[in-house]
Amino acid sequence: MFQLENGRRVRVEIPTLTGNVDTIVDVNRAGDIIHFERQGPLKAWKVLLVDVHSIESNEVVEQTPEGMLILPADSTNVVEVRVIQNNQFN
């Protein structure tokens, strides 16, 4: 996910190798809160928040050079995170 603007909603369709839709993820942002809702089979999934380097979440999170990687449990369909703004350079 790359720089989702406040108030914006997007739907991501993730295909199978044959081109059929396997999983749908609806994403919306309200202020510092980003909400993800997955529809599809229960299996491993992850979300990379590009250029976001600090969040609060109940999910397993890894910091990468590209941003924060969210690693929900296979059975988790709804994830909510709070982006922590770093204003040290403003």
N, C-alpha and C positions, 0 to 999 in steps of 0.2 A: 504494500500500500504506500503510495507516494503522495505526500502533502495534500491530504483530503481537507478541503476548506470547511469552515464552520457552516453548519446548516445543510451541507451537501449529503446526498444519499447516492450510493452506487450499488449495482448488483453485478457480481462476478460469476460467470458460468465457467466451471472447470470441466473440460471434456475428458472422455475416455480416450484410449488410443485409437478407437474406431470413429471418434468424432461425436459420439452421443454425449449429452449433458449428464455428468456423473454427480456433481455437487454444485449447489448454488450457495453463494455467501452474500448476504445483504449487509451493507456497511453504512452507518450514518454517524455523523459527528455533530455534537451539540456542545460548543465551547471546548473545554479540555477533555470531554468524554467522547470516546470512540466505542461504538457498539457494533459487534459482529454477530450475525446469526446465520448458522450453517443449516442447510437442508440437504440431506443425502445420506449415504451409508455411513455407519460408524466405523471410522478408520482414522489413522494418524493424519493430522493437518497442522499447519503452522502459518503464521502471518509475520512478515517482516515489515516493520514501520521504518521506512527509509528516512534517514536524516533526523530521526527522533532518538534521543540518547538517554532519556529518563522517563519512566512511566511507573504508575502504581497499578498492580494487578494481583488477583488471587491465583493466576495461572503461573506456570513455570515460565520464566523469562531469561533469555540470554542476551548479553550485550555483545554486538558484533561491530566491526568497523563501519558497516553500512547503516546500522541502526539497531533498534530493539527487535529481537526475535521472540514471538509469543508461541509457546508450545502447549496448547490445550490438551487435556486428556482425550483419548479417542472417543469417549462417550459424551464429551462436552459439546453442546450445540450453540450455546450463547456465551459470549465473552464480552466483558466491558473493561476498558482500561482508561486511566486518567493520564493524560500527557502532562508532564511537569515541565513547564517552560523554563529555560535557562536564559535569564536576562542579564548575565554578567557583562555582555558586550554591548548592550543597548544604552 
